């Protein structure tokens, strides 16, 4: 029997009552790709579709084509592209972990009084898993080693200020290159084009918005010179305005933040491992999306 999906659950997140208060300052999730998948996973679980495929065998879970289809559609709506194989696998895992927890909750009969509410059943099953997690002790050496292995999360990346001019009408390579010649001769950037100004854009943002080739070309361009560059939306006139160099993070300054992140990550790994162990009780079948 199919069970309607309700609110999403991240199987490696802490229950709401156990979550710590948010830290002040720039949130780390803005540079954490994994959390982007959790957001997409949330959308996937909030969809008004019956995505759960069950056979008559309660120990068989089928990750069906409907799951892939919905995941691809939601990912594409968020990122303006189809997910690659690794990204689709990550979304499948979020779905599968929740399905395992849901079935374990049903087996433990924690659904009494909540038989129609999937997320409550998952949370109750997760609380049983969570009761068996234990945080190991951590000294400065442990925390600093973890900090170094996750330095990209804390370092301030190089940032780039630039202008982009999208030529009105003919935006072919030849037309844009001719326009670039005019711009470098003194013609204002908004003379024949829609001019946009960007400040403080890091490498990853450039890649997501324009592509890897554009990011490399911009980052190696001379400051103050208009150049013709190909983007995902066509040819553009682009001028690099300024570069803010990368700033390495200091462990001593960020130690409280690092300790909290290490704690969250360690408990998350334990929860994920426990759910994966439970999943071994089931026969998992994958069906390719059509």
N, C-alpha and C positions, 0 to 999 in steps of 0.2 A: 504493500500500500504506500502511495506517495504521501509525503508530509510537506505541507506548504512551508516555504521559507519565510522567516520573519527577520528580526534584526540580526546583523552580522556579528560574528565573534572571531577575534584573533586568538587562536588556540595557544599562542605562546605569550599572550599579554596577561598581566595580573588582573584578578577580579577587581571591580571598581572600588570596593571597600578597602583594598590593600594598596591602591596606587598612592604614590607620594605626591605632594603638591608640586606644581610645575616650577621650574627654576626661572629666575629672572634672566633677562638678556636675550640675545638672538637664539631661537630654538635650534637645536642640532638637527631636528628632522628636516630642515630645509636643505641639508646636504647629505641626507641619509637615503640612498636609493631603495633600501629594503622597505622603508615605511611607505614609499609610493605604492608598492605592491599591496600593502595592508589596506590602503585607501581603496585601491581597485578591488581588492578582495571584499571589502565592505560593500561596495557598489554591487558586486557580483551576487552577494548574499541578500542584498536588499531588493533585487529585481523581482518583479511580479511574474515569475515564470516557475514552473515546476521542473527544477533541474536535477532532482534526486532520482537516480536510476537504481532500483532495487530488483533483484531477482527473488524467486521464492525462497532461496537459501538465505537466512538471516546473517550468515557469515560471509556472504559475497557482496562486495561493493563494486558497482560499475560506474566508472568515471566516463559518462557518456558523451556523445557528440553535442548534446544540448549545453553541457557545461562549457565545453570549448567554444561553442558558438557565442554564448553570452559573454564569456571572458574576452573573446576577441573584439566583440562589438563595443564593450565598455572600455577596453584598453584603447581602441581606435578613437573613440569619442574623446578620451582624455589626452592622448598623445598625438593624435592625427596621423597615426600609422598603425600597421598590424604588429602585434608582439612577435619577437623572435622566439625560437624554440626554448631558450632558457627562461624568458619572461613568462611564456605560457605555462611552462612546468612549475614556476613559482606560484602562479595563480591556481593551478590544479592542486598543489600541495596545501594551500590555505583551505580550499574546498574539502579536500580529503581529510585533513586533520579534524575539521569540524564535524564531518560525517562520522568519523570514528568516535569522537567524544559523544556525539548524539546517541549513537548505538550503545555505547558503554553506559550512558545515563539511563537509557531504557532498560538495559540489563540489570542495573542496580536499583531499578524502580524509583528513581528520583523524579520521575515524571508524574507522580501522584499529585493531582490537583493542577498539573500544568501540561496535560497530555497534548494540548494543541499549540503549545508555545515552545518552539524549537530552541530559541536562544537560552531560555531559562534552564532547559534540560542540559544544554551544553555547559553552561556555567556551573551547574551543580556537579556534573561529572568532572569538570576541571578543578573544582574545589577539592575533590577527592585526590586527584593527581597532585595538586598544589600542597596538600598536607604532607606529602612524602618528600618534598624538595627541601634541601638543607644547604644554606650558603656556607661555603668553606671559608676559613680565615684568609685574610689578605693583608700582607704588609706592603710597605712602600715599593719594595723590589717587584712584587707581583703586579701592583698597580702600574708601575712605570713600564714594565714589560708590555702590559696590555695597551698602555697609552701609545707606545712606540709602534705597536702592530696596527693601531687604528689612527695613526697620526693624521691621515687625510681628513678625518672627521673634525679635527681640532685646528689644524693649520689654516690660516687665512690665505686663500688662493690669490694668485695674481688676478687683477681686474683690469678691464679694458673699457675706455670711453671711445665711442666712435659715432660717426654720422653715416646714414644710409639714404641715398637718393634713388627713388624708383621713378624712372623716366616715364613721362606721360606719352601715350600713343605707342610708337615703335620702341620696344624694349629689347630688340635683338642685340647680340653681342657687338656687332659693328656699330649700331647706334649708340650703345652705352659707352663704347670705347671712344667714339667721337665726342660724346658729351663730357667724358672724363678729361679729354684734352682741353675743352673749353673751361672746365672747372679749374684745372691747374693753371690756366691762363688768367683767372680772376673772375670768371662768371659766378654769381651767387649760386649756392647749392639748390635753392628752391626756385630757380629761374624757370626751369622746364620740367620740374619733377616734384614729387611729394617727398619732403625732407623729414627724416626722423632722427632724433638724437638719443643715444643710449649712454648711460652712465654706469660704471662699476660692474660690468658683466664678466663673470668668471668663465673659464674655459668650458665647463660642463654646460652652462647655459647657452653658450654659442653653439655647441655641438647639437643640443636638443632643438634649438631654434633654426639653425642654418645648415648644420651638417659638419662633419669632421674636416673636410677639405677647406671649407670657408673659415673655420676656426683657426686652422694652421696658417692659412694665407693672411688673415687679419693680424694674428699675433706676431708674424714675422715682417709685417709691412712697415715702412718708414713712417714716422709720425708726421702728420700734416700733409700727406700726399694723397690725392684722390686716385683710386684704382678701380678697374672693372673687375668684379668678382661674381662668380656664379653661385646662386643660392638655390634652395629648394623651390623657390617661387620664380626663378628666372634670373636674368642678369641685373646687377645693381651697381651703382657707383658708390664706393665706400671709402671713407677717410678715417684712419686711426688718429684720435685726438690726444690720448694720454694713456699711460700704463702705470698702474699701481703695483709694485712688486709684491711677491708673496711674503707672508710673515709667519715664520714658524712659531707654533704654540709652545708655551713653557709649562712643563708638568707641575712645577711648584705653584704656579698661579691657578691652575685648573684642577688641582688635586681633588677638591670636594666634588666637582663635576665628574671627573674621571671615576671616582669611587662609586658614585651613584650609577653611572653608565655601566661600569663593570658589574655592579650588583644586578642591574636589570638584565644585562646580557647573559650573565651566568645562570640566573634563575630561568631565563627564557630558554637557554640551551637544555637545562634539566627538564623543563616541561616538554619541550619538543622531543627530547629523547624518550620520555615516558610515553608520550602519545604514539611515537613510532613503534615502541615496544608493544603497545596495545594493538596497533594496526596489524601486527604479525598474526593476530588471531583470525584475520579476515583474508579472504581470497580477493585481491584487488585486480579488477580487469579494466583495461583502458580501451575505449572505442575511438577511432579516428573521427575527427569532425569532417562532415561531408561538405 
